[in-house]
Amino acid sequence: MFAVVPDPIPARMRGLNRAEVCDVNFLEAVRAWRGIPRPRPAPDAPILPGSTLTAAGFGELFESQLLSRQLDLMARVLRVQNKVFYTIGSSGHEGNALLARACRHTDPAFLHYRSGAFMAERARLVPGMDPVRDAALSFAASAEDPASGGRHKVWGSKPLWVLPQTSTIASHLPKAVGTALAIESGRRLSQPLPIPADSIVMCSFGDASANHATAQTAFNTAMWSAYQKLPVPILFVCEDNGLGISVKTPEGWIAERFSRQPGLDYFFADGLDLAAGHAQVQAAVEHCRRMRRPTFLHLRTTRLMGHAGTDFEVEWRALAELCAAEAQDPLLRSAQIALESGWMDAAGVEAAYETLRARCMAAAIDADTRPKLQTLQEVVTPLAPYTPAAVQAEAERVAPIEARQALYGGADALPERQPPRHLAIQINHALQELLGKYPQALLFGEDVAQKGGVYTVTRDLLRRFGPRRVFNTLLDETMILGMAQGLANMGMLPIPEIQYLAYLHNAIDQVRGEACSLQFFSNDQFRNPMLVRVAGLGYQKGFGGHFHNDNSITALRDIPGLVVGCPSRGDDAVMMLRTLAALARVDGRVAVFLEPIALYMTKDLHAAGDGQWLFDYPAPGQALVLGEGRVYAPDASDLVIFTYGNGVPMALRAAVAIEQQLGWQVRVVDLRWLVPLNAAFIGAQAATAQRVLVLDEGRQSGGVGEGVITALVEAGHGHLPVRRVCGADTYTPLAGAAMFGLPSDNAVIGAALDLAQEP
């Protein structure tokens, strides 16, 4: 390495902007070089004796490194002028350009945010790409940013197969593993893949992120799969700079933790030295592609200029330590290689450096003049695309009658020719229908295969469709949802099951932070459509307490772009599933299908044996319109009850008693769609009401009922007498005490009696 900063540290180096220090270090080191260069190598010759990297290859990699550095320096200069809005840089990590060179541009990449050099190098692989302009537009939050349309500074590119990531730590690892598994699933199912069948997935992250629980679940799933001889062609790249913002990673920890893991093949490469690191990076990529096994590449890096522009390292890090890190600058080593090899002289290195500085600054200044997002409508356009006519046409599309008869075992066995059935059986038949209609659909989760689910809702699907389309997963909700995103990335229609609503919460960031944000942060260039089945809500008797009777969906209600449907009866469930599958296929949406456990086996409504909660299977081609509710006694106006799920049969029972006691005609409105709430529909139903009762089996705080009342008020119906009957803000205990915190028939009747006392 060049001698950069002598010891003791000169006064001129104290208190300086560290970006300026790195900039000055590089130029002074190049200008001061007095070595004797080797004869200039031929382009296809090794850049240095013993290296596997050619001179021409080195030249391109060095240019990518310089470009990345100048983007970082540009961001630090222009941020104070409010022309740039992101300063987490790639300085010290420029060795990841080696990864871009070793991989193909069709190898999906889920990137660490310090990946500027990777992007610059991968851009070479597709004609017409301009990584400087693209990055500048992203830094400037321009609406013309090709990655996100100005919504976030992300490393992303549709042509380069770089899926944009959020900043949530390690949250991209599960979906990266899911994508690797999906490559093999698609190949085995003979489903067309958007990338070559021998592609690998590249996923990079920092050494601190490797400790995160979300990262650990991804490592575990990859190794769990490899242990069973399942192909998992993923290259985990840990870019180890020894720091997580200000927290140091213990020296040697990453190697100790990952070098001896079963089912994880470990490689180390020096990312600070292109000539030395090239061979091991190339070996790791080739190994992963050939063996189709999880591969862990431990890439040595350093971190320069702090975590971000707002991180003044001199306030918490010893200056000598800072200078030592800056002396390891990979650009210094690359400049040294360029000079010693004879590939470039000092004037050429400086000229390249300054030419790229000018190019990056010019691109950034131009980007600042380009259009920005101007309205809320522009911001949200890619968030939740919805083409109603196309979705409805797809939902109503019916598989050929011959195929349906073959699926169910003959014309007489078609579900629409069967007697009325309860919810669990109707969902089962609907899932059979979807798996038959969509050959790319896969159903998976804990216990869904041989057992047929805890409540037998998926019974017989394994026998009918085989283990490649219906399969059990490991017990890990985070990875179930990560796998779903990966399958969707590869063109499949994933139908994952989360066994209980209470188990969704420890994995919900895969919905909130990842699945639902992808269309938004990629400007709708990438989509991961998925239909998540979740068994939940309360009233399940004799089983499980809170963890099997979670009545709170509040965590789902504020996820932008998500759709949540909740049926109360079997025919609605079938039509809703048809619509949600179509919404996923046509518009790429993420949906949760919330199944009320207590209604799975319910057959009766008012009295034992009345069979009034059994319904015919909807004819093929019948589907719901998104947001469309079901209205019982639509002409009744004395009292209108808004409810959903278990509340629907409860309200219908209570309506009979209310009519008997008060003489009121009661209308019951089943919302069916809980996210987003159809405010216009709610307002229209309230327009002819004399009184309103909101029956929400969820908790008092943050429940659906709050949304219904808000919709009423905003529609101008705040003058109506209103009562809310809802669950208590408590967890659910065992046994009979479970019902104390939930709405009941009597509570509904009592609320109506209270309304009757109002003038």
Solvent accessible surface area in square Angstrom, and as a share of the most:
residue,aa,sasa,rsa
1,M,104,0.47
2,F,22,0.09
3,A,107,0.83
4,V,29,0.17
5,V,32,0.18
6,P,89,0.56
7,D,131,0.68
8,P,114,0.72
9,I,25,0.13
10,P,39,0.25
11,A,86,0.66
12,R,132,0.48
13,M,3,0.01
14,R,135,0.49
15,G,69,0.66
16,L,59,0.29
17,N,84,0.43
18,R,18,0.07
19,A,6,0.05
20,E,86,0.39
21,V,1,0.00
22,C,1,0.01
23,D,23,0.12
24,V,45,0.26
25,N,8,0.04
26,F,1,0.00
27,L,19,0.09
28,E,79,0.35
29,A,11,0.08
30,V,0,0.00
31,R,125,0.46
32,A,64,0.50
33,W,47,0.16
34,R,193,0.70
35,G,34,0.33
36,I,164,0.83
37,P,71,0.45
38,R,122,0.45
39,P,123,0.77
40,R,146,0.53
41,P,22,0.14
42,A,54,0.42
43,P,77,0.48
44,D,120,0.62
45,A,29,0.23
46,P,70,0.44
47,I,3,0.02
48,L,23,0.11
49,P,97,0.61
50,G,83,0.80
51,S,15,0.10
52,T,82,0.48
53,L,2,0.01
54,T,51,0.30
55,A,0,0.00
56,A,39,0.31
57,G,1,0.01
58,F,0,0.00
59,G,18,0.18
60,E,66,0.29
61,L,0,0.00
62,F,2,0.01
63,E,74,0.33
64,S,1,0.00
65,Q,1,0.00
66,L,2,0.01
67,L,9,0.04
68,S,1,0.01
69,R,1,0.00
70,Q,1,0.00
71,L,3,0.02
72,D,8,0.04
73,L,14,0.07
74,M,2,0.01
75,A,3,0.02
76,R,39,0.14
77,V,75,0.43
78,L,3,0.02
79,R,99,0.36
80,V,130,0.75
81,Q,95,0.42
82,N,97,0.50
83,K,57,0.24
84,V,1,0.00
85,F,95,0.40
86,Y,31,0.12
87,T,19,0.11
88,I,33,0.17
89,G,10,0.10
90,S,2,0.01
91,S,3,0.02
92,G,0,0.00
93,H,0,0.00
94,E,0,0.00
95,G,0,0.00
96,N,2,0.01
97,A,0,0.00
98,L,2,0.01
99,L,1,0.00
100,A,0,0.00
101,R,81,0.30
102,A,14,0.11
103,C,6,0.04
104,R,90,0.33
105,H,58,0.26
106,T,27,0.16
107,D,0,0.00
108,P,0,0.00
109,A,0,0.00
110,F,0,0.00
111,L,8,0.04
112,H,17,0.08
113,Y,55,0.21
114,R,9,0.03
115,S,1,0.01
116,G,3,0.03
117,A,0,0.00
118,F,1,0.00
119,M,19,0.09
120,A,6,0.04
121,E,3,0.01
122,R,0,0.00
123,A,8,0.06
124,R,89,0.32
125,L,75,0.37
126,V,27,0.16
127,P,128,0.81
128,G,83,0.80
129,M,49,0.22
130,D,53,0.28
131,P,28,0.17
132,V,1,0.01
133,R,107,0.39
134,D,34,0.18
135,A,5,0.04
136,A,1,0.01
137,L,2,0.01
138,S,5,0.04
139,F,6,0.03
140,A,1,0.01
141,A,32,0.25
142,S,0,0.00
143,A,34,0.26
144,E,60,0.27
145,D,3,0.01
146,P,59,0.37
147,A,7,0.06
148,S,0,0.00
149,G,1,0.01
150,G,10,0.09
151,R,37,0.14
152,H,57,0.26
153,K,17,0.07
154,V,8,0.05
155,W,32,0.11
156,G,9,0.09
157,S,10,0.07
158,K,87,0.37
159,P,68,0.43
160,L,2,0.01
161,W,29,0.10
162,V,0,0.00
163,L,2,0.01
164,P,6,0.04
165,Q,20,0.09
166,T,31,0.18
167,S,60,0.38
168,T,60,0.35
169,I,75,0.38
170,A,2,0.02
171,S,2,0.01
172,H,16,0.07
173,L,0,0.00
174,P,0,0.00
175,K,5,0.02
176,A,0,0.00
177,V,0,0.00
178,G,0,0.00
179,T,0,0.00
180,A,0,0.00
181,L,22,0.11
182,A,0,0.00
183,I,0,0.00
184,E,9,0.04
185,S,25,0.16
186,G,0,0.00
187,R,119,0.43
188,R,85,0.31
189,L,32,0.16
190,S,99,0.64
191,Q,34,0.15
192,P,115,0.72
193,L,38,0.19
194,P,70,0.44
195,I,10,0.05
196,P,60,0.37
197,A,47,0.37
198,D,62,0.32
199,S,0,0.00
200,I,0,0.00
201,V,0,0.00
202,M,2,0.01
203,C,0,0.00
204,S,1,0.00
205,F,2,0.01
206,G,8,0.08
207,D,1,0.00
208,A,41,0.32
209,S,15,0.10
210,A,0,0.00
211,N,78,0.40
212,H,76,0.34
213,A,79,0.61
214,T,23,0.13
215,A,0,0.00
216,Q,50,0.22
217,T,18,0.10
218,A,0,0.00
219,F,1,0.00
220,N,75,0.38
221,T,1,0.00
222,A,0,0.00
223,M,25,0.11
224,W,97,0.34
225,S,2,0.02
226,A,6,0.05
227,Y,177,0.67
228,Q,85,0.38
229,K,176,0.75
230,L,69,0.34
231,P,25,0.16
232,V,0,0.00
233,P,0,0.00
234,I,0,0.00
235,L,0,0.00
236,F,0,0.00
237,V,0,0.00
238,C,0,0.00
239,E,2,0.01
240,D,29,0.15
241,N,24,0.13
242,G,24,0.23
243,L,12,0.06
244,G,19,0.18
245,I,98,0.50
246,S,53,0.34
247,V,110,0.63
248,K,121,0.51
249,T,20,0.12
250,P,91,0.57
251,E,182,0.82
252,G,48,0.46
253,W,94,0.33
254,I,2,0.01
255,A,35,0.27
256,E,97,0.44
257,R,52,0.19
258,F,2,0.01
259,S,38,0.24
260,R,168,0.61
261,Q,50,0.22
262,P,102,0.64
263,G,14,0.14
264,L,7,0.04
265,D,30,0.16
266,Y,59,0.22
267,F,38,0.16
268,F,87,0.36
269,A,2,0.02
270,D,31,0.16
271,G,0,0.00
272,L,5,0.03
273,D,19,0.10
274,L,1,0.01
275,A,10,0.08
276,A,63,0.49
277,G,0,0.00
278,H,24,0.11
279,A,40,0.31
280,Q,79,0.35
281,V,1,0.01
282,Q,55,0.24
283,A,36,0.28
284,A,0,0.00
285,V,2,0.01
286,E,86,0.39
287,H,33,0.15
288,C,0,0.00
289,R,38,0.14
290,R,160,0.58
291,M,92,0.41
292,R,40,0.15
293,R,73,0.27
294,P,0,0.00
295,T,0,0.00
296,F,0,0.00
297,L,0,0.00
298,H,15,0.07
299,L,0,0.00
300,R,92,0.34
301,T,8,0.05
302,T,7,0.04
303,R,5,0.02
304,L,5,0.03
305,M,8,0.03
306,G,1,0.01
307,H,30,0.13
308,A,11,0.09
309,G,24,0.23
310,T,117,0.68
311,D,27,0.14
312,F,123,0.51
313,E,2,0.01
314,V,64,0.37
315,E,137,0.62
316,W,92,0.32
317,R,27,0.10
318,A,64,0.50
319,L,35,0.18
320,A,68,0.53
321,E,54,0.24
322,L,4,0.02
323,C,11,0.07
324,A,58,0.45
325,A,11,0.08
326,E,3,0.01
327,A,33,0.26
328,Q,69,0.31
329,D,2,0.01
330,P,0,0.00
331,L,0,0.00
332,L,1,0.00
333,R,43,0.16
334,S,1,0.00
335,A,0,0.00
336,Q,21,0.09
337,I,0,0.00
338,A,0,0.00
339,L,1,0.01
340,E,54,0.24
341,S,1,0.01
342,G,14,0.14
343,W,37,0.13
344,M,44,0.20
345,D,91,0.47
346,A,34,0.26
347,A,75,0.59
348,G,27,0.26
349,V,0,0.00
350,E,41,0.19
351,A,56,0.43
352,A,31,0.24
353,Y,1,0.00
354,E,59,0.26
355,T,88,0.51
356,L,10,0.05
357,R,61,0.22
358,A,62,0.48
359,R,99,0.36
360,C,0,0.00
361,M,48,0.21
362,A,61,0.47
363,A,21,0.16
364,A,2,0.01
365,I,89,0.45
366,D,73,0.38
367,A,2,0.01
368,D,41,0.22
369,T,96,0.56
370,R,88,0.32
371,P,69,0.43
372,K,53,0.23
373,L,44,0.22
374,Q,132,0.59
375,T,70,0.41
376,L,136,0.68
377,Q,122,0.54
378,E,68,0.31
379,V,47,0.27
380,V,51,0.30
381,T,81,0.47
382,P,4,0.03
383,L,35,0.17
384,A,39,0.30
385,P,24,0.15
386,Y,75,0.29
387,T,66,0.38
388,P,74,0.47
389,A,82,0.64
390,A,47,0.36
391,V,2,0.01
392,Q,37,0.17
393,A,66,0.51
394,E,30,0.14
395,A,2,0.01
396,E,76,0.34
397,R,114,0.42
398,V,66,0.38
399,A,20,0.16
400,P,90,0.57
401,I,83,0.42
402,E,120,0.54
403,A,53,0.41
404,R,10,0.04
405,Q,55,0.25
406,A,83,0.64
407,L,35,0.17
408,Y,12,0.04
409,G,64,0.61
410,G,28,0.27
411,A,32,0.25
412,D,119,0.61
413,A,39,0.30
414,L,3,0.01
415,P,2,0.01
416,E,49,0.22
417,R,144,0.52
418,Q,45,0.20
419,P,78,0.49
420,P,64,0.40
421,R,80,0.29
422,H,20,0.09
423,L,4,0.02
424,A,5,0.04
425,I,54,0.27
426,Q,1,0.00
427,I,0,0.00
428,N,16,0.08
429,H,34,0.15
430,A,2,0.01
431,L,0,0.00
432,Q,5,0.02
433,E,21,0.09
434,L,3,0.01
435,L,1,0.00
436,G,37,0.36
437,K,21,0.09
438,Y,6,0.02
439,P,76,0.48
440,Q,25,0.11
441,A,0,0.00
442,L,0,0.00
443,L,0,0.00
444,F,0,0.00
445,G,0,0.00
446,E,14,0.06
447,D,56,0.29
448,V,0,0.00
449,A,5,0.04
450,Q,144,0.64
451,K,120,0.51
452,G,1,0.01
453,G,3,0.03
454,V,49,0.28
455,Y,42,0.16
456,T,65,0.38
457,V,5,0.03
458,T,0,0.00
459,R,164,0.60
460,D,50,0.26
461,L,0,0.00
462,L,34,0.17
463,R,170,0.62
464,R,78,0.28
465,F,32,0.13
466,G,19,0.19
467,P,98,0.62
468,R,134,0.49
469,R,32,0.12
470,V,0,0.00
471,F,43,0.18
472,N,64,0.33
473,T,14,0.08
474,L,17,0.09
475,L,147,0.73
476,D,27,0.14
477,E,11,0.05
478,T,20,0.12
479,M,0,0.00
480,I,1,0.00
481,L,0,0.00
482,G,0,0.00
483,M,15,0.07
484,A,0,0.00
485,Q,0,0.00
486,G,0,0.00
487,L,1,0.01
488,A,7,0.05
489,N,15,0.08
490,M,0,0.00
491,G,40,0.39
492,M,1,0.00
493,L,0,0.00
494,P,0,0.00
495,I,0,0.00
496,P,0,0.00
497,E,13,0.06
498,I,0,0.00
499,Q,22,0.10
500,Y,6,0.02
501,L,1,0.01
502,A,16,0.12
503,Y,59,0.23
504,L,0,0.00
505,H,67,0.30
506,N,119,0.61
507,A,4,0.03
508,I,21,0.11
509,D,50,0.26
510,Q,3,0.01
511,V,0,0.00
512,R,82,0.30
513,G,13,0.13
514,E,2,0.01
515,A,2,0.02
516,C,10,0.06
517,S,16,0.10
518,L,5,0.02
519,Q,10,0.05
520,F,38,0.16
521,F,43,0.18
522,S,1,0.00
523,N,60,0.31
524,D,44,0.23
525,Q,59,0.26
526,F,10,0.04
527,R,82,0.30
528,N,1,0.01
529,P,15,0.10
530,M,0,0.00
531,L,0,0.00
532,V,0,0.00
533,R,3,0.01
534,V,0,0.00
535,A,7,0.05
536,G,1,0.01
537,L,0,0.00
538,G,1,0.01
539,Y,33,0.13
540,Q,20,0.09
541,K,168,0.71
542,G,76,0.73
543,F,93,0.39
544,G,25,0.24
545,G,6,0.06
546,H,26,0.12
547,F,122,0.51
548,H,38,0.17
549,N,3,0.01
550,D,4,0.02
551,N,4,0.02
552,S,13,0.08
553,I,5,0.03
554,T,52,0.30
555,A,29,0.23
556,L,0,0.00
557,R,67,0.25
558,D,93,0.48
559,I,5,0.02
560,P,78,0.49
561,G,14,0.13
562,L,3,0.02
563,V,0,0.00
564,V,0,0.00
565,G,0,0.00
566,C,0,0.00
567,P,0,0.00
568,S,0,0.00
569,R,25,0.09
570,G,1,0.01
571,D,15,0.08
572,D,0,0.00
573,A,0,0.00
574,V,0,0.00
575,M,24,0.11
576,M,0,0.00
577,L,0,0.00
578,R,5,0.02
579,T,1,0.01
580,L,0,0.00
581,A,0,0.00
582,A,0,0.00
583,L,1,0.00
584,A,1,0.01
585,R,89,0.33
586,V,45,0.26
587,D,4,0.02
588,G,2,0.02
589,R,12,0.04
590,V,4,0.02
591,A,2,0.01
592,V,0,0.00
593,F,0,0.00
594,L,0,0.00
595,E,0,0.00
596,P,0,0.00
597,I,7,0.04
598,A,30,0.23
599,L,10,0.05
600,Y,4,0.02
601,M,91,0.40
602,T,35,0.20
603,K,91,0.39
604,D,44,0.23
605,L,17,0.09
606,H,84,0.38
607,A,60,0.47
608,A,105,0.81
609,G,69,0.67
610,D,45,0.23
611,G,26,0.25
612,Q,95,0.42
613,W,8,0.03
614,L,48,0.24
615,F,31,0.13
616,D,88,0.45
617,Y,10,0.04
618,P,8,0.05
619,A,49,0.38
620,P,44,0.28
621,G,20,0.19
622,Q,91,0.40
623,A,18,0.14
624,L,7,0.03
625,V,71,0.41
626,L,31,0.16
627,G,8,0.08
628,E,75,0.34
629,G,10,0.10
630,R,59,0.21
631,V,41,0.24
632,Y,39,0.15
633,A,54,0.42
634,P,88,0.55
635,D,140,0.72
636,A,10,0.08
637,S,33,0.21
638,D,30,0.15
639,L,0,0.00
640,V,0,0.00
641,I,0,0.00
642,F,1,0.00
643,T,1,0.01
644,Y,3,0.01
645,G,0,0.00
646,N,8,0.04
647,G,1,0.01
648,V,0,0.00
649,P,4,0.03
650,M,10,0.04
651,A,0,0.00
652,L,26,0.13
653,R,76,0.28
654,A,0,0.00
655,A,14,0.11
656,V,65,0.37
657,A,20,0.16
658,I,1,0.01
659,E,80,0.36
660,Q,142,0.63
661,Q,106,0.47
662,L,55,0.27
663,G,51,0.49
664,W,27,0.09
665,Q,92,0.41
666,V,14,0.08
667,R,7,0.02
668,V,1,0.01
669,V,0,0.00
670,D,0,0.00
671,L,7,0.04
672,R,9,0.03
673,W,4,0.01
674,L,2,0.01
675,V,11,0.06
676,P,80,0.50
677,L,38,0.19
678,N,50,0.26
679,A,55,0.43
680,A,81,0.63
681,F,37,0.15
682,I,0,0.00
683,G,7,0.07
684,A,63,0.49
685,Q,31,0.14
686,A,1,0.01
687,A,65,0.50
688,T,87,0.51
689,A,10,0.08
690,Q,92,0.41
691,R,51,0.18
692,V,0,0.00
693,L,0,0.00
694,V,2,0.01
695,L,1,0.01
696,D,1,0.01
697,E,2,0.01
698,G,4,0.04
699,R,49,0.18
700,Q,91,0.40
701,S,68,0.44
702,G,20,0.19
703,G,4,0.03
704,V,2,0.01
705,G,0,0.00
706,E,69,0.31
707,G,13,0.12
708,V,1,0.00
709,I,50,0.25
710,T,68,0.40
711,A,8,0.06
712,L,3,0.01
713,V,86,0.49
714,E,140,0.63
715,A,49,0.38
716,G,52,0.50
717,H,29,0.13
718,G,49,0.47
719,H,141,0.63
720,L,20,0.10
721,P,36,0.23
722,V,43,0.24
723,R,80,0.29
724,R,75,0.27
725,V,15,0.09
726,C,31,0.19
727,G,2,0.01
728,A,46,0.36
729,D,83,0.43
730,T,65,0.38
731,Y,153,0.58
732,T,15,0.09
733,P,62,0.39
734,L,121,0.60
735,A,75,0.58
736,G,52,0.50
737,A,37,0.29
738,A,9,0.07
739,M,59,0.26
740,F,174,0.73
741,G,17,0.16
742,L,17,0.08
743,P,5,0.03
744,S,47,0.30
745,D,40,0.21
746,N,117,0.60
747,A,41,0.32
748,V,0,0.00
749,I,24,0.12
750,G,29,0.28
751,A,10,0.08
752,A,0,0.00
753,L,64,0.32
754,D,73,0.38
755,L,1,0.01
756,A,35,0.27
757,Q,145,0.65
758,E,59,0.27
759,P,175,1.10
